[in-house]
Amino acid sequence: MPDPNRFAGRVAIVTGAARGIGAATAARLVADGARVLLADQSPEVMAMAASLGAPSLTHGLTIDLAGRGAGEVLVQAALAAYGRLDILVNNAGIGGSKPLVDSDDDLIDRFIDINLKAVLRVTRAAIPHLTRPGGRIISLSSTFGLTGYPGTTAYAVAKAGVAQMTRELAGALAPEGILVNAVAPGVIETAMTEGYLGRAYYRRAVLDPTPLRRAGKPEEVAAAIAFLASDDASYIAGQVLAVDGGWLAARHPPPEAGETMGTPR
Ligand SMILES: NC(=O)c1ccc[n+]([C@@H]2O[C@H](COP(=O)([O-])OP(=O)(O)OC[C@H]3O[C@@H](n4cnc5c(N)ncnc54)[C@H](O)[C@@H]3O)[C@@H](O)[C@H]2O)c1
């Protein structure tokens, strides 16, 4: 449950915060007492920021994070608004990847530019300014970046890169008091997945085998991100936490009538 003292005095940046997991994360961090800069390429981020709190608590920034220099602009905006930076949440991303043979140069560039290069560049810009000790970097990987799932090559490669950035930077920054972790959502109900959830194969391959037998909600990912940003996660570094209803660990389809799992009782 939200605790208004959890992040009292702390400042967070959440990218891709106009909707979906980013908006839910910004809302949770504000409810937990943080001041938050919400950034997104969609101008709707301004209304989202205003809806979550007064300007003293939330600030909106419309920015395409795939552009060169965008990381520096983003970090300077947070420092100008609130004078410090404690938590970076690298959430902005795009979905809708394709099998590699169907991926033209533009598609590959788009996925790597937004889902991987922008994360590297924003993180690079934030590192010198994050509070030491106490800073946090939390990035959005994906279960599709941790295991093979056909048809999503450029997306999966970018998300695997985010997971590896997390491990690599955790080693470099933990000695300075900055903890670097990631979350890997499974199927979460957002605009990114609504097109997929209608597809029979996707439901059969991804949703039905999820042990919790349902899709997740953005607030459930936000809660995991807030945990990793909090003092409760003080001895956790370099982890990629699956928030996926158990899919990655133990996916299996529901048995049909008359079938049993394992040895019949
Ligand atoms: N929804 C899922 O099931 C799921 C699963 C695994 C991982 N993820 C990851 O979680 C993150 C959030 O996903 P979501 O489902 O909330 O997606 P979403 O499409 O609802 O929201 C993504 C937001 O990122 C913004 N964005 C995209 N490109 C940007 C850019 N270049 N600059 C600035 N903002 C940009 C979009 O405008 C949008 O507001 C993504 O990184 C996604 O890959 C989502």
The ligand as a MOL file (V3000), in Angstrom:
LIG
                    3D

  0  0  0     0  0            999 V3000
M  V30 BEGIN CTAB
M  V30 COUNTS 44 48 0 0 0
M  V30 BEGIN ATOM
M  V30 1 N 2.7510 -4.0190 -21.5460 0
M  V30 2 C 3.4720 -5.1060 -21.4700 0
M  V30 3 O 2.9250 -6.2290 -21.4690 0
M  V30 4 C 4.9730 -5.0350 -21.3640 0
M  V30 5 C 5.6840 -6.2370 -21.2620 0
M  V30 6 C 7.0530 -6.2060 -21.1530 0
M  V30 7 C 7.7320 -4.9930 -21.1610 0
M  V30 8 N 7.0320 -3.8390 -21.2690 0 CHG=1
M  V30 9 C 7.7980 -2.5820 -21.3070 0
M  V30 10 O 7.2620 -1.6640 -20.3720 0
M  V30 11 C 7.4370 -0.3270 -20.8630 0
M  V30 12 C 6.0920 0.3880 -20.8440 0
M  V30 13 O 5.1830 -0.3510 -21.6430 0
M  V30 14 P 3.6210 -0.0080 -21.7440 0
M  V30 15 O 2.9410 -1.2990 -21.9740 0
M  V30 16 O 3.2100 0.8580 -20.6260 0 CHG=-1
M  V30 17 O 3.6190 0.7920 -23.1360 0
M  V30 18 P 2.7280 1.9970 -23.6630 0
M  V30 19 O 2.8400 1.9200 -25.1440 0
M  V30 20 O 1.3800 2.0020 -23.0380 0
M  V30 21 O 3.5350 3.2640 -23.1120 0
M  V30 22 C 4.8150 3.5490 -23.5530 0
M  V30 23 C 5.0510 5.0510 -23.4600 0
M  V30 24 O 6.3880 5.3190 -23.9150 0
M  V30 25 C 6.3310 6.4850 -24.7210 0
M  V30 26 N 7.4410 6.5070 -25.6710 0
M  V30 27 C 7.6730 5.6300 -26.6840 0
M  V30 28 N 8.7360 6.0130 -27.3880 0
M  V30 29 C 9.2110 7.1600 -26.8180 0
M  V30 30 C 10.2730 8.0510 -27.1290 0
M  V30 31 N 11.0850 7.8570 -28.1770 0
M  V30 32 N 10.4550 9.1230 -26.3330 0
M  V30 33 C 9.6220 9.3480 -25.2830 0
M  V30 34 N 8.5940 8.5630 -24.9620 0
M  V30 35 C 8.3790 7.4770 -25.7240 0
M  V30 36 C 4.9930 6.3950 -25.4300 0
M  V30 37 O 4.5660 7.6590 -25.9450 0
M  V30 38 C 4.0730 5.8520 -24.3400 0
M  V30 39 O 3.4610 6.8770 -23.6090 0
M  V30 40 C 8.0420 -0.4710 -22.2610 0
M  V30 41 O 9.4510 -0.3030 -22.1810 0
M  V30 42 C 7.6920 -1.8770 -22.6400 0
M  V30 43 O 8.5670 -2.4280 -23.6000 0
M  V30 44 C 5.6640 -3.8260 -21.3810 0
M  V30 END ATOM
M  V30 BEGIN BOND
M  V30 1 1 1 2
M  V30 2 2 2 3
M  V30 3 1 2 4
M  V30 4 1 4 5
M  V30 5 2 4 44
M  V30 6 2 5 6
M  V30 7 1 6 7
M  V30 8 2 7 8
M  V30 9 1 8 9
M  V30 10 1 8 44
M  V30 11 1 9 10
M  V30 12 1 9 42
M  V30 13 1 10 11
M  V30 14 1 11 12
M  V30 15 1 11 40
M  V30 16 1 12 13
M  V30 17 1 13 14
M  V30 18 2 14 15
M  V30 19 1 14 16
M  V30 20 1 14 17
M  V30 21 1 17 18
M  V30 22 2 18 19
M  V30 23 1 18 20
M  V30 24 1 18 21
M  V30 25 1 21 22
M  V30 26 1 22 23
M  V30 27 1 23 24
M  V30 28 1 23 38
M  V30 29 1 24 25
M  V30 30 1 25 26
M  V30 31 1 25 36
M  V30 32 1 26 27
M  V30 33 1 26 35
M  V30 34 2 27 28
M  V30 35 1 28 29
M  V30 36 1 29 30
M  V30 37 2 29 35
M  V30 38 1 30 31
M  V30 39 2 30 32
M  V30 40 1 32 33
M  V30 41 2 33 34
M  V30 42 1 34 35
M  V30 43 1 36 37
M  V30 44 1 36 38
M  V30 45 1 38 39
M  V30 46 1 40 41
M  V30 47 1 40 42
M  V30 48 1 42 43
M  V30 END BOND
M  V30 END CTAB
M  END
